[in-house]
Amino acid sequence: MRRAVKLLFDEGYIQTIRGKGSIVLNSNRVTFPFSRIESYKELVANNHLHSENDILQMTDHVDVPKNLLFGAPSLKSQLIVRRRIVDQVPTIVDYDYINEQVAADIPKQAALNSLFHYFEHDLGLKINYAIKHITVESADYDDLKYLGIEKYVPILVVRSETRLSDNRILSYTESRHRADKFSSVEFARRHE
């Protein structure tokens, strides 16, 4: 029982008050997590969203753009560009640059379903951590075209480097979110 209460406390669902017990905090929220690694498919399932993916591009032997390299050496990758459509509204475009030395020739069905599921379950890779850089930027031409937005709608951009347990680079991703449809909630605690 204590372990369950501690878990609820750590996840931000309850607040314990000495001498008064525990109270339930507002947990009705949809989150795009930054403090943990979660696949888009897991995010959709956890938030009970209706979402569809479509593949806009799959290209082999692509150099990773310099703005995504985080100071690492360049590498050849398979580029997969996917659009996320939430409740029939194009909301996110993901540019995934997959290290061809780790995973080459990714099947289209894996890209439509879940790359993380494919990496972990089909290839047996162990994803360890990601470094994420978050900015708000003006929409570019592809954002206007793929998301069907006006150029005044800002874009929240998450650039990340994902590494395996042996520290090899698995992928670089640029995830471009419509800022008018984006929300992120993180639970933070100052004192226990």
Salt bridges, closest charged atoms under 4 A:
ASP10 OD2 - LYS6 NZ 3.01
GLU38 OE2 - ARG36 NH2 3.50
GLU52 OE2 - HIS50 NE2 3.45
ASP54 OD2 - ARG83 NH2 2.75
ASP63 OD1 - LYS76 NZ 3.04
ASP94 OD2 - ARG84 NH2 2.91
ASP96 OD2 - ARG82 NH2 2.71
GLU100 OE1 - HIS61 ND1 2.97
GLU137 OE2 - ARG159 NH1 2.76
GLU137 OE1 - ARG176 NH1 3.72
ASP140 OD2 - ARG176 NH2 3.66
ASP143 OD2 - ARG176 NH2 2.65
GLU161 OE2 - ARG163 NE 2.65
ASP166 OD2 - ARG168 NE 2.71
GLU174 OE1 - ARG159 NE 3.42
GLU174 OE2 - ARG176 NH1 2.67
ASP180 OD2 - ARG178 NH2 2.73
